[in-house]
Amino acid sequence: MGYNFSDHFLIKENSKFEIKKHNTNYKGKINKDEAKQLLEVEKEKLRVLQEKLYADGSQSLLIILQAMDAAGKDSLIEHVFGGVNPQGCEVTSFKGPSTKEYSHDFIWRHYLALPAKGKIGIFNRSHYESVLVCKVHPEYNLSEEVWKDVKQFDQKFWENRYESIRNFEKHLANNGTKIIKIFLNVSKEEQKERFLDRINEDDKNWKFSSADITERGFWDDYQKAYEEAINQTSTESAPWFVIPADQKWFSRVAAIQIIIDKLEEMKLQYPKLSEKEKNGLAESKAKLENEK
């Protein structure tokens, strides 16, 4: 592909990630037309690799997408995965937990949505909401019924949450699930423009909610929460990639390369037939060719 986005946007374990130092409008040396052409080429490569993952059947791939509102998660899923076989790929979009989900631990509902071996699972938002929106609005944690007062959500509480997430992801990695975590890093200015587009264009009105403006008021708190979550949970087996998202065309081509690189690292193989099975194929072929 000629561009090494995997290394460029990787947040290494124990490195000090500072969100303000990451340019949301970075485009490297690639332009929009080149990116569109590359995306089409890479989509075909992804299609082949996804088929091989399905045929191999020994591993799965979990892609976690997190971002501020209007950063482009939905459109990235559409443009990057539009050509893969839907039998081998499933998207789960997590909203606020239900009463039943609140009656379990915060990871339970995410465990239920994990991809089976041979498949790609995409989490549009994820268990990280418990250290993002629930950190900005700690009162949400009270719905779990374990705690009775927001004063209980101290530093130790959050350290335990990060530890639970690291252990969950380590367990998955040790049992055949490869993990890619992508944070689409959009600027506050670009978010404003995208919100205005949703308001001004009739066919985009459905994408907008007045609650989006309320949450925008907590921008700095969310940036701090993302920074800490990424620093606490980017590990060798479950790394975070921080992709500039002010230009959607760039974030899509960067994301697809990261995904392809991970699939290639998995060294997937089509199943090899035994001699008995090969002989059976030869016999079947002969019977078909000799049919009258």
C-alpha positions in Angstrom: 0.0 0.0 0.0 3.0 2.3 0.5 1.7 3.8 3.8 2.4 2.4 7.2 -0.6 3.6 9.2 -0.4 0.7 11.6 2.9 1.9 13.1 2.1 5.6 12.8 -1.1 5.5 14.8 -0.3 2.8 17.3 -0.3 3.7 21.0 2.3 1.4 22.4 1.9 -0.1 25.9 3.2 2.1 28.7 3.8 5.0 26.3 2.4 8.4 27.4 -0.5 9.3 25.1 -1.4 12.9 25.1 -4.5 13.6 23.0 -3.7 17.3 22.4 -0.5 16.3 20.6 -2.4 14.3 18.0 -3.4 16.2 14.9 -7.0 15.5 14.0 -6.5 16.8 10.5 -3.4 14.8 9.6 -3.4 13.4 6.1 0.2 12.5 5.5 1.2 12.5 1.9 -1.9 11.1 0.5 -4.7 13.0 -1.2 -8.4 12.4 -1.4 -8.4 10.8 -4.9 -5.5 8.5 -4.1 -7.2 7.5 -0.8 -10.5 6.6 -2.7 -8.6 4.4 -5.2 -6.6 2.7 -2.4 -9.7 2.0 -0.4 -11.3 0.1 -3.3 -8.1 -2.0 -3.8 -7.8 -2.7 -0.1 -11.5 -3.6 0.2 -10.9 -6.5 -2.2 -7.9 -7.6 -0.1 -10.1 -7.4 3.0 -12.8 -9.5 1.3 -10.3 -12.3 0.5 -8.8 -12.2 4.0 -12.2 -12.3 5.6 -13.0 -15.4 3.5 -9.8 -17.0 4.6 -10.5 -16.2 8.3 -13.9 -17.9 7.9 -12.4 -20.9 6.2 -9.6 -21.2 8.7 -12.0 -21.1 11.6 -9.4 -21.1 14.3 -9.3 -17.4 15.2 -11.6 -14.4 15.3 -11.1 -10.6 15.0 -12.8 -8.0 17.3 -12.7 -4.4 16.1 -13.7 -1.8 18.7 -14.6 1.6 17.5 -14.8 4.6 19.9 -15.2 8.3 19.2 -16.9 11.5 20.1 -20.3 12.0 18.4 -20.1 12.7 14.6 -16.6 11.4 14.3 -17.6 9.0 11.5 -17.9 5.5 13.1 -21.0 4.5 11.1 -19.7 5.7 7.8 -16.4 4.0 8.4 -18.1 0.7 9.0 -20.2 1.2 5.8 -17.3 2.2 3.5 -14.7 -0.3 4.9 -16.8 -3.4 5.4 -19.3 -2.9 2.5 -17.7 -5.6 0.4 -17.3 -8.4 3.0 -19.5 -11.5 3.3 -22.2 -10.6 5.9 -22.2 -14.3 7.0 -18.7 -13.7 8.4 -19.0 -10.2 9.9 -21.4 -8.8 12.5 -21.8 -5.2 13.8 -23.1 -4.6 17.3 -24.0 -1.0 18.3 -24.2 -0.6 22.0 -26.7 1.9 23.4 -27.5 2.6 27.1 -27.8 -0.7 29.1 -31.2 -2.3 29.6 -32.6 -3.2 33.0 -31.5 -6.8 32.4 -28.0 -5.7 31.4 -27.7 -3.6 34.5 -28.5 -6.7 36.5 -25.1 -8.2 35.4 -21.5 -6.8 35.5 -20.6 -4.1 33.0 -18.8 -6.5 30.6 -21.5 -9.2 30.4 -23.5 -7.8 27.5 -20.3 -7.3 25.5 -19.2 -10.9 26.1 -22.5 -12.1 24.6 -21.7 -10.2 21.3 -18.2 -11.5 20.8 -17.4 -13.0 17.3 -17.2 -16.7 17.0 -14.1 -18.3 15.6 -13.8 -17.5 11.9 -15.7 -14.3 12.1 -15.1 -10.5 12.4 -17.0 -8.7 15.1 -17.3 -4.9 15.1 -18.3 -3.1 18.3 -19.7 0.4 17.6 -19.1 1.7 21.1 -18.2 -0.9 23.6 -17.3 -1.8 27.2 -15.3 1.4 27.1 -18.4 3.4 27.7 -18.1 2.3 31.3 -14.9 4.4 31.6 -15.9 7.1 29.3 -19.5 8.3 29.5 -19.8 6.8 33.0 -16.7 8.6 34.1 -18.0 12.0 32.8 -21.4 11.1 34.3 -20.5 8.9 37.3 -24.1 8.9 38.5 -24.9 6.4 35.7 -23.0 3.8 37.6 -25.6 3.8 40.4 -27.9 2.0 38.0 -25.8 -1.1 38.7 -27.2 -1.1 42.2 -23.8 -2.1 43.7 -23.0 1.4 44.8 -25.2 3.9 46.6 -23.3 7.2 46.3 -21.2 8.8 43.6 -18.6 9.5 46.3 -17.7 5.8 46.0 -16.4 6.3 42.5 -12.9 7.2 43.6 -9.5 6.5 41.9 -9.5 2.9 43.1 -12.9 2.3 41.5 -11.6 3.5 38.1 -8.4 1.5 38.5 -10.5 -1.6 39.1 -12.5 -0.9 35.9 -9.4 -0.5 33.8 -8.0 -3.7 35.3 -11.3 -5.6 34.5 -11.1 -4.4 30.9 -7.4 -5.4 30.6 -8.1 -8.8 32.0 -11.2 -9.3 29.8 -9.2 -8.4 26.7 -6.2 -10.5 27.7 -8.5 -13.5 28.2 -9.9 -13.0 24.7 -6.4 -12.7 23.2 -5.3 -15.8 24.9 -8.2 -17.7 23.4 -7.9 -16.9 19.8 -9.6 -13.5 19.4 -7.3 -10.8 17.9 -8.3 -7.3 19.0 -8.0 -3.9 17.3 -9.2 -0.8 19.2 -9.7 2.4 17.1 -10.3 5.8 18.4 -11.4 8.2 15.7 -10.0 11.5 16.9 -12.1 14.4 15.6 -11.7 18.0 16.5 -14.3 20.1 18.3 -14.5 22.4 15.3 -15.1 19.6 12.8 -17.8 18.1 15.1 -19.5 21.5 15.1 -19.6 21.5 11.3 -20.9 18.0 11.1 -23.7 18.8 13.6 -24.6 21.9 11.5 -24.8 19.7 8.4 -27.1 17.3 10.2 -29.4 20.2 11.2 -29.3 22.0 7.8 -29.8 19.0 5.5 -33.2 17.4 5.8 -32.1 13.9 5.0 -29.6 14.1 7.9 -31.9 15.5 10.5 -32.6 12.0 11.9 -28.9 11.7 12.9 -29.1 14.7 15.2 -30.3 14.8 18.8 -30.4 17.8 21.1 -28.6 15.5 23.6 -25.6 15.7 21.3 -25.3 19.4 22.2 -25.6 18.7 25.9 -22.7 16.1 25.7 -20.6 18.5 23.6 -20.6 20.8 26.7 -18.5 18.1 28.4 -15.9 18.0 25.6 -12.9 18.6 27.8 -14.1 15.9 30.3 -14.4 13.4 27.5 -11.0 14.2 26.1 -9.5 13.6 29.5 -11.5 10.3 29.9 -10.3 9.0 26.5 -6.7 10.0 27.2 -6.7 8.1 30.5 -8.6 5.1 29.1 -6.2 4.7 26.2 -3.1 5.0 28.5 -4.5 2.5 30.9 -5.6 -0.1 28.4 -3.4 -0.1 25.3 -1.6 -3.3 25.5 0.5 -5.5 23.2 -2.4 -8.0 22.8 -5.1 -5.3 22.6 -3.6 -2.1 21.2 -5.2 1.2 20.6 -4.8 3.1 17.3 -5.6 6.8 17.4 -6.7 7.8 13.8 -7.2 11.4 12.7 -10.9 11.8 11.8 -11.4 15.3 10.5 -11.1 13.9 7.0 -13.3 10.8 6.7 -11.7 9.6 3.5 -8.3 9.5 5.4 -9.6 7.7 8.5 -11.2 5.0 6.3 -8.1 4.2 4.4 -6.0 4.3 7.5 -8.4 2.0 9.4 -8.6 -0.6 6.6 -4.8 -0.9 6.4 -4.6 -1.5 10.2 -7.3 -4.2 9.9 -5.6 -5.9 6.9 -2.2 -5.8 8.7 -3.8 -7.6 11.7 -5.5 -10.2 9.5 -2.2 -10.9 7.7 -0.4 -11.3 11.1 -2.8 -14.1 11.9 -1.2 -16.3 9.2 -4.6 -17.7 8.1 -4.7 -20.9 6.0 -7.4 -22.5 3.9 -8.1 -26.0 5.3 -5.9 -28.8 3.9 -7.6 -31.9 2.8 -6.5 -35.4 3.9 -5.5 -38.0 1.3 -8.8 -39.6 1.8 -10.7 -36.4 1.2 -8.5 -35.7 -1.9 -9.3 -39.1 -3.3 -13.0 -38.5 -2.6 -12.8 -35.2 -4.6 -11.1 -37.1 -7.5 -13.9 -39.7 -7.5 -16.6 -37.0 -7.4 -15.0 -35.2 -10.2 -14.8 -38.3 -12.3 -18.4 -39.1 -11.7 -19.5 -35.6 -12.6 -17.5 -35.6 -15.8 -18.8 -39.0 -16.9 -22.4 -38.1 -16.3 -24.6 -38.6 -19.4 
